[in-house]
Amino acid sequence: MTAAVIDGKAFAEGLRARVGGLAAAFEAKAGRKAGLAVVLVGEDPASQVYVRSKGKSTVEAGMNSFEHKLPADTTEDDLLAVVAQLNADPAVDGILVQLPLPAHIDEQKVIATIAPDKDVDGFHVINAGRLAVGQPGFVPCTPLGCLMLLKDRLGDLSGLDAVVIGRSNIVGKPMAQLLIAESCTVTVAHSRTKNLAEVVRRADIVVAAVGRPEMVKGDWIKPGAVVIDVGINRVAGATEGKTRLVGDVDYASAAAVASAIAPVPGGVGPMTIAVLLRNTLVAAYRNAGLELAADAV
């Protein structure tokens, strides 16, 4: 058996198209475009690439992009003042502060300052609490993208056994909460889990988000399971001086056992920005007091 490839790029393109259509409808109803503000502190090369990509994607979806680029020595108070200004700006529906921040700035304090209803990254403790108790809020983009791919592949997830490897606030914990809400039986595993391979082997759904290159082997996978690989790891390539991207799952061996697998690259990665655009659109409709069907995006 060779696993079917879960094409996150194709799914993300479809999601972006739906967001674009609804963004146009929003503009017609609200008399303005939905708006996403991205704040970048410092000149981290990877963060600069992400911010450019997010800005370009926002404009392509028919929404306004507001970029705030601040020097690396920006004080915490000055950054908090920028966030407060964006909270109060009616043209801004979503606020994203690009992480990581310089060491002298308290990330949690900055996230806590973002208005929960503009927190399209879903990192605010109020949104984490809303997710935990099943209230509407914003969910971190990567796990929500994973859930969309799983439901597209499997349909109803209720009763399935799911193992999430990784317990971060950005992926692992919200992923587990989303799967619980879909009536899965969920185990959160991590680096200190005893007999990790055995724990993973009983799962119908495996979400690997542990940050260790190709850690999950094919003999860890239950035959027919669906595997979502969230890992993005750079390792040495075949040519000296070159690198290649791999996930947290050993793709070749897992693909020989699983029924479907999201590859790296091309699986979860494209979903993250697409879901960010989706969250911004939802925020715009809510902030304007307009109705948006729950299944629209």
RAJONOR-V753984 format. One line per field, one symbol per residue. phi: phi as a letter, one per 20 degrees, with the letter a starting at -180 (. if undefined). psi: psi as a letter, one per 20 degrees, with the letter a starting at -180 (. if undefined). burial: 1 if it has 9 or more other C-alpha atoms within 8 Angstrom, else 0. A space follows every 50 residues. Layout:
phi: ???
psi: ???
burial: ???
This chain:
phi: .dffeeefffffffffffffffffffgfeembefcddddddncggfffff fgffffffffendedddcddffegfgffffffffffgeefedecccefdf egfedegfffffefggedeffmefffffffffdnefaddgfffffgfgff ffedmfefnfecddepcffecgfffffffffemeeddedafdfflggfff feefccddbdmcglfeegfeefgnfddddefccecfefegndcceceedf gfffffdfebbeecendfgffffffgfffffffffffemdfcggefc
psi: ppqqponhggghggghggggghhghgghgijrqqpppppppakpgghggg gggggghgghjkrppopooqqhjpqgghghhgghghhioiiohqpoopqq qqhipoghhghhhpphijmiikiqhghgggghjkqpappqgghhgggggg hhgicpipiqppppoqkqhhfgghgggghghjkqopporahjpqlgghgh iiphppoolikopkhorhiipppirppooiqopprprhppiqrqpraipn gghhiigrhqporpriehghhghghggghggggggghikqppphjh.
burial: 00100111101110111111011101100000111111111110001100 10011011101111111001000101001100110110000111110100 10000110011111001111111100110110000011111111111011 10000010011111111001111111111101111101110000010011 11111111111111011111110111111111101110000010111111 10111111111111111111111111111111111110000000000
